[in-house]
Amino acid sequence: MTSITSSLPAINGSARHLLRYLSDIFEGIREGLDAQQTYKTLDQLSDSELSRRGLSREDLPTLAVEARLAA
């Protein structure tokens, strides 16, 4: 009986670093998009709705970033 084995070539160090670098870039893009969505959601609230939540419109950029960091 003959068996055939195949294996992918091992990823060398520089390729691994490149993949990690690209992964970090895409993670940053995702985080930015999440912050943008949070901002847009809060920005749709009226000033009175924001006030009821103890927020002001000036708080929105900071809250969008902090919400992403807390996740």
C-alpha positions, -999 to 999 in steps of 0.1 A, spaced: 0 0 0 13 34 -10 4 65 11 7 100 -1 14 127 23 13 164 16 20 192 39 20 229 35 54 245 36 61 260 70 56 297 73 89 313 79 94 341 104 91 371 80 58 357 65 44 352 100 53 388 109 37 400 77 5 381 84 4 394 120 10 430 106 -19 426 82 -41 411 109 -34 441 131 -43 465 103 -76 448 97 -83 447 134 -77 484 136 -101 490 107 -127 469 124 -123 488 157 -126 521 138 -158 510 121 -172 499 155 -164 533 170 -180 550 139 -212 529 144 -214 538 181 -210 575 173 -237 574 146 -261 556 169 -255 582 197 -256 611 172 -291 602 161 -304 609 196 -319 643 202 -302 667 226 -329 660 252 -325 622 249 -287 627 254 -294 649 284 -316 623 300 -287 599 297 -264 624 313 -246 631 280 -239 660 258 -232 661 221 -196 670 229 -192 637 247 -200 616 217 -165 612 201 -150 602 235 -178 578 243 -175 561 209 -138 554 215 -143 544 251 -172 520 243 -148 503 219 -121 500 245 -146 486 271 -157 459 247 
